[in-house]
């Protein structure tokens, strides 16, 4: 079964979160898991900001570009 790329990133973020939760802090991979989780969460946050409808520019009937939202 194929998932959309964003679904894979979301699922990977959840897996990383669970792995980190169950990995001892003194394990050699712990800092790498923290970095991977941080990068994945930042990526998802940037996507959410890009598709936030309140931040989407729209063209008014007069052809002017307006910024929606507040």
MARLOZA-35298 format. One record per residue: residue number from 1; chain; x negated, z negated, y negated of N, C-alpha, C, O, CB in turn. Coordinates in steps of 0.05 Angstrom, whole numbers. Atoms other than C-alpha are relative to their C-alpha. Glycine has a CB too. Layout:
# MARLOZA-35298
atom k: NUM c: A n.x: X n.z: Z n.y: Y ca.x: X ca.z: Z ca.y: Y c.x: X c.z: Z c.y: Y o.x: X o.z: Z o.y: Y cb.x: X cb.z: Z cb.y: Y
...
# end
This chain:
# MARLOZA-35298
atom k: 1 c: A n.x: -17 n.z: 0 n.y: 24 ca.x: 0 ca.z: 0 ca.y: 0 c.x: -18 c.z: 0 c.y: -25 o.x: -36 o.z: -17 o.y: -28 cb.x: 19 cb.z: -24 cb.y: 0
atom k: 2 c: A n.x: 16 n.z: -2 n.y: 24 ca.x: -28 ca.z: 21 ca.y: -67 c.x: 13 c.z: -15 c.y: -23 o.x: 38 o.z: -15 o.y: -25 cb.x: -5 cb.z: 30 cb.y: -8
atom k: 3 c: A n.x: -10 n.z: 15 n.y: 24 ca.x: -21 ca.z: -22 ca.y: -129 c.x: -10 c.z: 14 c.y: -25 o.x: -31 o.z: 27 o.y: -24 cb.x: -7 cb.z: -30 cb.y: 1
atom k: 4 c: A n.x: 11 n.z: -10 n.y: 25 ca.x: -28 ca.z: -2 ca.y: -201 c.x: -25 c.z: -15 c.y: -6 o.x: -28 o.z: -39 o.y: 2 cb.x: 21 cb.z: -3 cb.y: -23
atom k: 5 c: A n.x: 25 n.z: 14 n.y: 6 ca.x: -97 ca.z: -19 ca.y: -227 c.x: 4 c.z: -27 c.y: -13 o.x: -11 o.z: -46 o.y: -7 cb.x: -18 cb.z: 17 cb.y: -18
atom k: 6 c: A n.x: -4 n.z: 25 n.y: 13 ca.x: -70 ca.z: -74 ca.y: -272 c.x: 10 c.z: -21 c.y: 20 o.x: 4 o.z: -45 o.y: 17 cb.x: 20 cb.z: 3 cb.y: -23
atom k: 7 c: A n.x: -9 n.z: 19 n.y: -20 ca.x: -36 ca.z: -106 ca.y: -212 c.x: -23 c.z: -10 c.y: 16 o.x: -24 o.z: -34 o.y: 24 cb.x: 21 cb.z: 14 cb.y: 19
atom k: 8 c: A n.x: 24 n.z: 9 n.y: -15 ca.x: -103 ca.z: -108 ca.y: -175 c.x: -16 c.z: -20 c.y: -17 o.x: -26 o.z: -39 o.y: -6 cb.x: -17 cb.z: 25 cb.y: 7
atom k: 9 c: A n.x: 15 n.z: 19 n.y: 17 ca.x: -136 ca.z: -142 ca.y: -235 c.x: 15 c.z: -26 c.y: 0 o.x: 2 o.z: -48 o.y: 1 cb.x: -3 cb.z: 12 cb.y: -28
atom k: 10 c: A n.x: -15 n.z: 25 n.y: 0 ca.x: -80 ca.z: -193 ca.y: -238 c.x: -3 c.z: -15 c.y: 26 o.x: -7 o.z: -39 o.y: 26 cb.x: 30 cb.z: 6 cb.y: -6
atom k: 11 c: A n.x: 3 n.z: 13 n.y: -26 ca.x: -84 ca.z: -207 ca.y: -164 c.x: -28 c.z: -11 c.y: 4 o.x: -32 o.z: -33 o.y: 14 cb.x: 7 cb.z: 20 cb.y: 23
atom k: 12 c: A n.x: 28 n.z: 9 n.y: -2 ca.x: -160 ca.z: -211 ca.y: -167 c.x: -4 c.z: -25 c.y: -17 o.x: -19 o.z: -43 o.y: -8 cb.x: -19 cb.z: 22 cb.y: -9
atom k: 13 c: A n.x: 2 n.z: 23 n.y: 17 ca.x: -154 ca.z: -261 ca.y: -224 c.x: 11 c.z: -25 c.y: 14 o.x: 0 o.z: -46 o.y: 13 cb.x: 14 cb.z: 4 cb.y: -27
atom k: 14 c: A n.x: -12 n.z: 23 n.y: -15 ca.x: -108 ca.z: -305 ca.y: -182 c.x: -18 c.z: -9 c.y: 23 o.x: -20 o.z: -32 o.y: 28 cb.x: 28 cb.z: 8 cb.y: 10
atom k: 15 c: A n.x: 18 n.z: 7 n.y: -22 ca.x: -155 ca.z: -301 ca.y: -123 c.x: -25 c.z: -15 c.y: -10 o.x: -33 o.z: -35 o.y: 2 cb.x: -9 cb.z: 26 cb.y: 16
atom k: 16 c: A n.x: 23 n.z: 13 n.y: 11 ca.x: -215 ca.z: -319 ca.y: -166 c.x: 7 c.z: -29 c.y: -8 o.x: -9 o.z: -47 o.y: -4 cb.x: -10 cb.z: 15 cb.y: -25
atom k: 17 c: A n.x: -9 n.z: 27 n.y: 8 ca.x: -176 ca.z: -379 ca.y: -194 c.x: 2 c.z: -18 c.y: 24 o.x: -8 o.z: -41 o.y: 23 cb.x: 27 cb.z: 2 cb.y: -15
atom k: 18 c: A n.x: -2 n.z: 17 n.y: -25 ca.x: -160 ca.z: -404 ca.y: -124 c.x: -27 c.z: -5 c.y: 12 o.x: -33 o.z: -27 o.y: 21 cb.x: 18 cb.z: 14 cb.y: 20
atom k: 19 c: A n.x: 26 n.z: 4 n.y: -11 ca.x: -231 ca.z: -393 ca.y: -100 c.x: -15 c.z: -21 c.y: -16 o.x: -28 o.z: -39 o.y: -4 cb.x: -16 cb.z: 26 cb.y: -1
atom k: 20 c: A n.x: 14 n.z: 20 n.y: 17 ca.x: -259 ca.z: -432 ca.y: -159 c.x: 11 c.z: -28 c.y: 5 o.x: -4 o.z: -47 o.y: 5 cb.x: 3 cb.z: 8 cb.y: -29
atom k: 21 c: A n.x: -13 n.z: 26 n.y: -4 ca.x: -209 ca.z: -488 ca.y: -147 c.x: -10 c.z: -13 c.y: 26 o.x: -11 o.z: -38 o.y: 28 cb.x: 30 cb.z: 3 cb.y: 1
atom k: 22 c: A n.x: 8 n.z: 11 n.y: -26 ca.x: -233 ca.z: -495 ca.y: -75 c.x: -30 c.z: 1 c.y: 5 o.x: -39 o.z: -4 o.y: 28 cb.x: 15 cb.z: 15 cb.y: 22
atom k: 23 c: A n.x: 29 n.z: -1 n.y: -3 ca.x: -307 ca.z: -485 ca.y: -87 c.x: -13 c.z: -25 c.y: -13 o.x: -7 o.z: -31 o.y: -36 cb.x: -12 cb.z: 26 cb.y: -14
atom k: 24 c: A n.x: 12 n.z: 24 n.y: 12 ca.x: -349 ca.z: -548 ca.y: -97 c.x: -17 c.z: 8 c.y: -25 o.x: -30 o.z: 29 o.y: -25 cb.x: -18 cb.z: -14 cb.y: 21
atom k: 25 c: A n.x: 15 n.z: -5 n.y: 24 ca.x: -381 ca.z: -552 ca.y: -166 c.x: -30 c.z: 4 c.y: 4 o.x: -43 o.z: 17 o.y: -12 cb.x: 5 cb.z: -22 cb.y: -20
atom k: 26 c: A n.x: 28 n.z: -3 n.y: -5 ca.x: -450 ca.z: -557 ca.y: -136 c.x: -7 c.z: 24 c.y: 18 o.x: -31 o.z: 28 o.y: 25 cb.x: -11 cb.z: -26 cb.y: 14
atom k: 27 c: A n.x: 4 n.z: -24 n.y: -16 ca.x: -442 ca.z: -493 ca.y: -95 c.x: -15 c.z: 21 c.y: -17 o.x: -8 o.z: 24 o.y: -41 cb.x: 26 cb.z: 11 cb.y: 11
atom k: 28 c: A n.x: 15 n.z: -20 n.y: 16 ca.x: -491 ca.z: -438 ca.y: -117 c.x: 17 c.z: 22 c.y: -12 o.x: 10 o.z: 34 o.y: -33 cb.x: -21 cb.z: 13 cb.y: 17
atom k: 29 c: A n.x: -18 n.z: -21 n.y: 11 ca.x: -433 ca.z: -389 ca.y: -128 c.x: 19 c.z: -10 c.y: -21 o.x: 33 o.z: 7 o.y: -34 cb.x: 15 cb.z: 13 cb.y: 23
atom k: 30 c: A n.x: -19 n.z: 11 n.y: 19 ca.x: -393 ca.z: -435 ca.y: -172 c.x: -2 c.z: 11 c.y: -28 o.x: 18 o.z: 20 o.y: -40 cb.x: -3 cb.z: -31 cb.y: -1
atom k: 31 c: A n.x: 2 n.z: -12 n.y: 27 ca.x: -422 ca.z: -411 ca.y: -239 c.x: 7 c.z: 30 c.y: 0 o.x: 18 o.z: 39 o.y: -20 cb.x: -28 cb.z: -4 cb.y: -10
atom k: 32 c: A n.x: -7 n.z: -28 n.y: -2 ca.x: -414 ca.z: -339 ca.y: -216 c.x: 31 c.z: 4 c.y: 1 o.x: 41 o.z: 22 o.y: -12 cb.x: -13 cb.z: 14 cb.y: 24
atom k: 33 c: A n.x: -29 n.z: -1 n.y: -1 ca.x: -341 ca.z: -351 ca.y: -199 c.x: 12 c.z: -6 c.y: -28 o.x: 32 o.z: 6 o.y: -36 cb.x: 11 cb.z: -19 cb.y: 21
atom k: 34 c: A n.x: -10 n.z: 6 n.y: 26 ca.x: -330 ca.z: -383 ca.y: -267 c.x: -3 c.z: 24 c.y: -19 o.x: 16 o.z: 30 o.y: -34 cb.x: -16 cb.z: -24 cb.y: -12
atom k: 35 c: A n.x: 4 n.z: -24 n.y: 17 ca.x: -360 ca.z: -322 ca.y: -302 c.x: 19 c.z: 22 c.y: 7 o.x: 31 o.z: 35 o.y: -10 cb.x: -29 cb.z: 9 cb.y: 3
atom k: 36 c: A n.x: -18 n.z: -21 n.y: -9 ca.x: -319 ca.z: -274 ca.y: -260 c.x: 28 c.z: -6 c.y: -9 o.x: 42 o.z: 12 o.y: -18 cb.x: -2 cb.z: 4 cb.y: 30
atom k: 37 c: A n.x: -27 n.z: 8 n.y: 8 ca.x: -255 ca.z: -312 ca.y: -274 c.x: 3 c.z: 3 c.y: -30 o.x: 23 o.z: 13 o.y: -40 cb.x: 6 cb.z: -29 cb.y: 8
atom k: 38 c: A n.x: -2 n.z: -2 n.y: 29 ca.x: -270 ca.z: -316 ca.y: -349 c.x: 2 c.z: 30 c.y: -8 o.x: 18 o.z: 36 o.y: -26 cb.x: -25 cb.z: -13 cb.y: -13
atom k: 39 c: A n.x: 0 n.z: -28 n.y: 7 ca.x: -284 ca.z: -241 ca.y: -352 c.x: 27 c.z: 13 c.y: 7 o.x: 38 o.z: 28 o.y: -9 cb.x: -23 cb.z: 15 cb.y: 15
atom k: 40 c: A n.x: -26 n.z: -11 n.y: -9 ca.x: -221 ca.z: -224 ca.y: -313 c.x: 23 c.z: -10 c.y: -19 o.x: 40 o.z: 6 o.y: -26 cb.x: 6 cb.z: -9 cb.y: 28
atom k: 41 c: A n.x: -21 n.z: 10 n.y: 18 ca.x: -178 ca.z: -270 ca.y: -357 c.x: -2 c.z: 12 c.y: -28 o.x: 19 o.z: 19 o.y: -40 cb.x: -2 cb.z: -31 cb.y: -2
atom k: 42 c: A n.x: 4 n.z: -13 n.y: 26 ca.x: -208 ca.z: -241 ca.y: -421 c.x: 10 c.z: 29 c.y: 1 o.x: 23 o.z: 38 o.y: -18 cb.x: -29 cb.z: -1 cb.y: -8
atom k: 43 c: A n.x: -10 n.z: -27 n.y: -3 ca.x: -193 ca.z: -171 ca.y: -395 c.x: 30 c.z: 1 c.y: -1 o.x: 42 o.z: 18 o.y: -15 cb.x: -11 cb.z: 13 cb.y: 26
atom k: 44 c: A n.x: -29 n.z: 1 n.y: -1 ca.x: -121 ca.z: -188 ca.y: -380 c.x: 11 c.z: -8 c.y: -28 o.x: 32 o.z: 3 o.y: -36 cb.x: 10 cb.z: -20 cb.y: 21
atom k: 45 c: A n.x: -9 n.z: 7 n.y: 27 ca.x: -114 ca.z: -221 ca.y: -449 c.x: -1 c.z: 23 c.y: -19 o.x: 16 o.z: 27 o.y: -35 cb.x: -16 cb.z: -24 cb.y: -10
atom k: 46 c: A n.x: 3 n.z: -24 n.y: 18 ca.x: -140 ca.z: -159 ca.y: -484 c.x: 21 c.z: 21 c.y: 6 o.x: 31 o.z: 34 o.y: -12 cb.x: -28 cb.z: 12 cb.y: 3
atom k: 47 c: A n.x: -21 n.z: -18 n.y: -6 ca.x: -90 ca.z: -117 ca.y: -446 c.x: 27 c.z: -9 c.y: -11 o.x: 42 o.z: 6 o.y: -22 cb.x: 3 cb.z: 4 cb.y: 31
atom k: 48 c: A n.x: -25 n.z: 11 n.y: 11 ca.x: -33 ca.z: -163 ca.y: -466 c.x: 1 c.z: 4 c.y: -30 o.x: 23 o.z: 9 o.y: -41 cb.x: 2 cb.z: -30 cb.y: 7
atom k: 49 c: A n.x: 0 n.z: -4 n.y: 29 ca.x: -54 ca.z: -158 ca.y: -539 c.x: 5 c.z: 29 c.y: -6 o.x: 18 o.z: 35 o.y: -26 cb.x: -27 cb.z: -9 cb.y: -11
atom k: 50 c: A n.x: -3 n.z: -29 n.y: 5 ca.x: -57 ca.z: -82 ca.y: -534 c.x: 29 c.z: 9 c.y: 3 o.x: 38 o.z: 28 o.y: -10 cb.x: -18 cb.z: 16 cb.y: 18
atom k: 51 c: A n.x: -27 n.z: -9 n.y: -5 ca.x: 14 ca.z: -77 ca.y: -507 c.x: 21 c.z: -18 c.y: -13 o.x: 45 o.z: -14 o.y: -8 cb.x: 5 cb.z: 1 cb.y: 30
atom k: 52 c: A n.x: -19 n.z: 18 n.y: 13 ca.x: 46 ca.z: -132 ca.y: -549 c.x: 17 c.z: 16 c.y: -20 o.x: 6 o.z: 28 o.y: -39 cb.x: -15 cb.z: -23 cb.y: -16
atom k: 53 c: A n.x: -17 n.z: -17 n.y: 17 ca.x: 106 ca.z: -97 ca.y: -581 c.x: 0 c.z: -9 c.y: -29 o.x: 6 o.z: 7 o.y: -47 cb.x: 28 cb.z: 0 cb.y: 11
atom k: 54 c: A n.x: 0 n.z: 9 n.y: 27 ca.x: 100 ca.z: -140 ca.y: -643 c.x: -24 c.z: 11 c.y: -15 o.x: -24 o.z: 11 o.y: -40 cb.x: 0 cb.z: -31 cb.y: -1
atom k: 55 c: A n.x: 24 n.z: -11 n.y: 13 ca.x: 32 ca.z: -109 ca.y: -657 c.x: -1 c.z: 30 c.y: 0 o.x: -20 o.z: 42 o.y: -9 cb.x: -25 cb.z: -11 cb.y: 14
atom k: 56 c: A n.x: 0 n.z: -29 n.y: -2 ca.x: 52 ca.z: -37 ca.y: -644 c.x: 8 c.z: 12 c.y: -26 o.x: 27 o.z: 5 o.y: -39 cb.x: 20 cb.z: 8 cb.y: 22
atom k: 57 c: A n.x: -6 n.z: -15 n.y: 25 ca.x: 49 ca.z: 9 ca.y: -704 c.x: 22 c.z: 20 c.y: 6 o.x: 22 o.z: 33 o.y: 27 cb.x: -26 cb.z: 14 cb.y: -10
atom k: 58 c: A n.x: -22 n.z: -20 n.y: -3 ca.x: 111 ca.z: 51 ca.y: -714 c.x: 1 c.z: 17 c.y: -25 o.x: -9 o.z: 9 o.y: -47 cb.x: 27 cb.z: -15 cb.y: 4
atom k: 59 c: A n.x: -3 n.z: -19 n.y: 23 ca.x: 126 ca.z: 110 ca.y: -759 c.x: 28 c.z: -4 c.y: -11 o.x: 48 o.z: -2 o.y: 4 cb.x: -5 cb.z: 29 cb.y: 9
atom k: 60 c: A n.x: -26 n.z: 3 n.y: 13 ca.x: 182 ca.z: 99 ca.y: -809 c.x: 12 c.z: 28 c.y: -4 o.x: -2 o.z: 48 o.y: -1 cb.x: -3 cb.z: -15 cb.y: -28
atom k: 61 c: A n.x: -13 n.z: -25 n.y: 4 ca.x: 233 ca.z: 154 ca.y: -823 c.x: -14 c.z: 17 c.y: -22 o.x: -12 o.z: 42 o.y: -21 cb.x: 29 cb.z: -4 cb.y: -8
atom k: 62 c: A n.x: 13 n.z: -15 n.y: 22 ca.x: 192 ca.z: 174 ca.y: -886 c.x: -28 c.z: 8 c.y: 9 o.x: -43 o.z: 20 o.y: -7 cb.x: -1 cb.z: -17 cb.y: -25
atom k: 63 c: A n.x: 26 n.z: -8 n.y: -9 ca.x: 130 ca.z: 184 ca.y: -843 c.x: -22 c.z: -20 c.y: -5 o.x: -46 o.z: -14 o.y: 0 cb.x: -7 cb.z: 26 cb.y: -11
atom k: 64 c: A n.x: 20 n.z: 21 n.y: 5 ca.x: 95 ca.z: 120 ca.y: -864 c.x: -5 c.z: -16 c.y: 25 o.x: 13 o.z: -20 o.y: 41 cb.x: 9 cb.z: -18 cb.y: -24
atom k: 65 c: A n.x: 6 n.z: 17 n.y: -23 ca.x: 60 ca.z: 78 ca.y: -813 c.x: 4 c.z: -29 c.y: -8 o.x: -5 o.z: -38 o.y: -29 cb.x: -30 cb.z: 4 cb.y: 10
atom k: 66 c: A n.x: -6 n.z: 28 n.y: 5 ca.x: 85 ca.z: 6 ca.y: -810 c.x: -9 c.z: -17 c.y: 23 o.x: -8 o.z: -8 o.y: 46 cb.x: 31 cb.z: -4 cb.y: -6
atom k: 67 c: A n.x: 8 n.z: 18 n.y: -21 ca.x: 61 ca.z: -54 ca.y: -772 c.x: 24 c.z: -18 c.y: 6 o.x: 33 o.z: -32 o.y: -12 cb.x: -25 cb.z: -17 cb.y: -7
atom k: 68 c: A n.x: -23 n.z: 17 n.y: -7 ca.x: 117 ca.z: -90 ca.y: -734 c.x: -9 c.z: -28 c.y: 5 o.x: -33 o.z: -33 o.y: 11 cb.x: 15 cb.z: 11 cb.y: 24
atom k: 69 c: A n.x: 5 n.z: 27 n.y: -7 ca.x: 121 ca.z: -164 ca.y: -724 c.x: -12 c.z: -16 c.y: -22 o.x: -15 o.z: -7 o.y: -45 cb.x: -19 cb.z: -1 cb.y: 24
atom k: 70 c: A n.x: 9 n.z: 17 n.y: 22 ca.x: 92 ca.z: -222 ca.y: -761 c.x: -21 c.z: -16 c.y: 9 o.x: -32 o.z: -32 o.y: -6 cb.x: 21 cb.z: -16 cb.y: -10
# end
